[in-house]
Amino acid sequence: MSRTLRLNRSLKYDTFPHRCNLGELELRIKDFSVDGDETVKADDDSNLDLTEYSGWSTIEFSLSVEVPADLLEEVLPEADESTAEGASASHPAKVVVAGHCVDTYTRAGTVLGDGISAGTVSDTLTISSETIARRVDLNPYLLRSDRLTEEEERSLGLGRTHDYATEPGALLSDGRRCRITVEDEEAGSDDVLQVERTSFEEENEDEDTVFPPADRMYYLDLKRDPNNPVLYFNEDHDQVVDIVWNGEGRYDDLTAELIWDQVMSSVWARMTEVAAHEYDPDAAEWTPEWQPAVFEMLTDHLYADRDVSPRKAAKFLKEELEESPMTATERIEQAIQGLLDPAQQLDNHARRIGDR
């Protein structure tokens, strides 16, 4: 049984207002070094199991991303014009590898190259045991790095209706995920909360939609498949979604954490209440899996003054919700603050703004 509420943050791409060829990048983990010791070649360049190492502090990974020449030509007008200069020509794009630890909500990343040419770009990424638990997923992205100005558009012979990306940070491509596992998973564990992005405006074109109005920022779907919750971010709020998924730099990271904490606070509250309400103390098996996962993470925060199991905590909260809803909801609210620690994120953000 999973001891954590898993968040795979899988992306759902629909359409883009510019050329974007997804799935073209090839990310590989070449080797790694634990606490500065001898470099070890990765036995699997996309799914690395490091559970045999214990007591480590930092692990440094050597990463490489293969960028096809035809990809650059398709998404960058500068690349198409400079084909004659050869594959070594530099283009206004950069390769970013973004990492996310689903257990600690930690986001990390590195820029493997800025001013990209066709071929392989490489760099290192270091993770710390203080911020990473169980596993970290790495995703490669190709982003435009410089603005395409009107003067450059004219010099390239582009008409006003061209569909190339013009703004820095625009997504041009991505690639397969690489996973690094640093702790063993418990038997039966699995992702129990899927996170996706979609346009609520487009979803509401369906008369039978379960989605809220287009001005909402997110939606937790427990209706269509109660066994498999899905959290949707609204792509109509493009700036919010871009920061959460593709933000760059420390300021964007802090802002993304604030957004994530705001969303997860209410998501946790709803899932906790539903799990407590549906808990059956007489059932031999506690299903669906996401419900015990919620209590395995929250029990210590819900009943800090009692030595109780997740099952006992669910039973107590179920009774409390029936007998004193105000007390129970206050308990849930305080427990979630203890789990997510939003005050620390706000403090970090305030200090960062003060330093600007």
N, C-alpha and C positions, 0 to 999 in steps of 0.2 A: 504494500500500500504506500502511496506517495506521502511523504512527510511535508511536501510543499505544494503550494498552489502554483502550478506551472503556467508560464506565459511564453508561448512560442513566438509571438509577435510576427506571425507570417503576414506577408504583404499581399494585398489583392490589387492588381493593377487593372485599370479599365482602359481609358484612352488618355492621350496626352495632346496638348496643343502644339507640340513640336515633335520632330523626328526622335524616336526613342526605340532602339532595338534591344529588347531585353534578353537576358540569358547568354550573352556573347562572351563574357569574361570568364577566365579560368583561374581560380584562386587555388594555390597550393601551399601547404605547410612543408617547408623543406627540412628544417631541423629545429632543435630546441636545446636550451641549457637551463638546468635547475640550479638556482642559487649560485650561478657563476661557475659551475663545474664543467666538465668536459662536454662538448657539443655532441648531441646524439641525433642521428638521422631519423626522421619520422618514418615509421613503418607503414603508415597510411596517411597520405597527404591531404585527406579530406575528413577523416574521422579518427582523431588521435586519442588513444586511451592512456592516461597517465595515472591511473588509480594505484599503480604499484609504488608511486612515490608518496611518502608521508612526511609531515613536518616541514614541508617546503615553505619558503617565504616569498620568493619571486621566481617566475619562469619566463625566459625570453625566447621568443619564437622568430625564426626567419621565414618571411612570407614572400611569395612571388605571385604576380598576376600577369597572365598573358593577354595582350591587347591585339586583336586581329587588325590588319591594315584595312581590310574592306569595311570593318565597323567604323573606323574613323572617317573614311570617305563617305559613308552613308549618313552620319549624324553631324558632321562638321563641314561647312562649305570651304573653310580654309584648307582642310585636308584634301578635299576633292580637287582643289585648284593646284595643290602642290605635289600631286602625284609624280610629276616629272622630276622633282627634286630627290626622289628616293624615299625609302621607308624610314630613313633617319631624321626626316624633317620633324620639327617640334610643333605641336598644335596646342591651342588654348583649351586644354582639358586636364583633369587630374584624376588619379585613381585613389579612392579612399577605401580602406577596409574598416568597417564599423563592427565593433564587438558588443554583445549584450549578454549579461548573466541574468538568467531568468529568476534565480533564487534571491539575489541581492538587489535587483533592479539596476545594477551597475552598467553604465555605458562607457565604452572605451573605443579608441580607434587610432589609426595612423594614416598619414598621406604617403602613399608609396611613390608617387611621382607627380610633379606639376610641370606642365609643358610636355605633354605626352607624345611619344612617337610609337609607331607600331613595334611590337616585340614584347619583351618581358621587363617589368618593373619590380623592384625588390626593396624591402625594408624590414625592420624588426618591430615587434610588439611585445611589451612586457606586461604580465598580469601579476597581481599581488594576492596572497592568501587572505589579506585583510578585507578585500573587496569582492573576491570571487569565491563561489561555492558550487560544488557539484559539476557544473559545466558552463562553458561560454561558447556562444555561436558567433562566427565571423561571417560577414557578408561583404562582397566587393561591389563598389559602385564606380561608374565613370560619370564624372560631372563636368559641365562646362566651367572653366575657371575665369575667363575674361569676358566682359561684355562685348557683344557684336554691335558696333556702332553703325549709324546710318552711313557714315563715310566709308566704312569697310564694306557695308552691303553694296554700295554703289561700285566700289573698286572690284568687287567680286562678281558684279553683273547680276545681282539678285533683284528680283522684282519685289514690289510691296507685299505680295501675297505669298512669299516664300514661307516654308514651315520649319526652318532651322531654329534651334533654341538660340535666344539672344541674351538671356540673363545669366550671370554667374550663379553656380549652384544647381542649374537645371540638370535633371537626371537624364543621361544619355544611354546608359546600359547598366546591367547588373550581371550576376553570375551565381553559380551554385554556392550553397552555404558550406562552410567547414565547421566541424564541431570538435571541441576539446573537452574531454571529460576528466575531471581531476578527483572526483569521489564516486564511489560505487552508488548506483541507484538501488533502492530497495525493490524486491520482487513485486511485480505488479504495478509499478509506478508508470505514469504516462502523463502526457500533457492533458490537463483537465480544463483549461480555459484557453480557447483559441482567440487570438486578437487579429482583426482584419481591418481594412479600410475600404469604404465604398461611398458612393454619392447618395445621400438621403433623398435628394431631389429626384434622381433617377429611380430610386427604389419606390418612391411614392407615385410613380406613373402606373404601378400595378395596383388595381383596386383592392386586392386582397393583401396588401402589404402589412407587415407587422411593424414597420419602421415609423418613428416619430416624424414630425415636420422637419423640413429642410434646415431650419434655423438651429436645431439641436446639435450638440457637439459629439455626443456618443450615444450608443444604445447597447444595453446588455440583453441579449436574446436568450431567454430561458423558456420560450414558448414552443418553438418549432421542434427542438430536441432537448427536453429537460435533462437528459443524461450528458449532454455535451454543450455547455454554455459557450457562447461566442460574444465577444466584446467588439463592437464596430465603432471605429472613429469615422466621423463625417468628412469626406474629402471636399465637400463644399466649403469648409473652413480650411482652405488650402495652406495658409500660413501656419496654422496650428499643427496640422498634420505634417508639413514639411519639417518643422522644428523637431517634432517627436521622432520622426524617422530619419531625417537627413541633416539634422543640425550640425554645425561645425563650430569648434572652439568651446572654451569653458563657459562663456555666457549662454550659448545655445543649450549646452548640456544642463546647466542649472535651470534654465527656463523649461526645458523638457521635463525635468524632474518635478517641477511645480505643477505642470499640466498633468503629468502622470499621477502624482499624489492626489490632486483634486478629483480626477476621474476614479482612481482606485478606492478612495475613501467611501464614495457612495456605492461603488460596485461591491466592495467588501461588506458594507452594511446590508445591502439587499441579499447577497448570497448567504450571509450569516443568518439573517432572519428566516429565509426560505429553508435553509438546511436545518435550523432548529425546529421550525414548524413541522417539517416533514419527517423529522427523526422518529423512528419506531424503536423504543427500548426493548421490545419483545422479538424483534427480527434477529435472526442468526447472523445475517450478513448486512453490513452497512453500505448501502448503495443509494444513488450513483456515487462514483469515486470522488467527485469534486466535493461532496458534502463532508466526509471525514477529513479530507485534505484541509478544508477551511478550519475545522476545529483543532486539527493537529498543530496549526500555526497560531491560532488565537487563544487556546485554552489558558496558557500562562498569563496572558494579558486580561482575559475575562475574569479569571478567579485566581488572582495572585496570592490571596490569603488562604487558599485551600490547595491541598495536594490531591487533585482530581485528574482522572483520565479524560481524553477527548469525549468518550461516550458519556461519562458522568456530566461533563460540561454541557453537552448537547441536551441531556435530560433536564438539568437545572435551568438552562436558558429557555427551553420549551415551556416549562412550568411557569417561569417568571414572566414570559411573554403573555401567558394566559391570565396570570393573576395580577400582574402590575406592569403593563406595557411601558409606562413612563420610566420606571426603574430599569427595565430590561433594555430599552433603546438607549438610555444613557450609558448603561454598562457596555453595550456594543460600541457606541461612539468613542468612549474612553479607551477601550481595548484596541480599536483601529488606530487611534493616535499613538498608542504605545507601540504598535507593530510598525507603522509607516514612519513615525517620527517626522511629521510635516514641519514642525517648528525648526528643526535643524536645517531643512532645505530652505525655508524662508530666511533663516539667519545667513546661510551661505549666499543666497541670492542678494540679500540686502548689502552684505559686505562687498560683494562683487560690483554692485551698482555704485557703492560709495567710492570704489577704487577707480572708476572710469573717468 
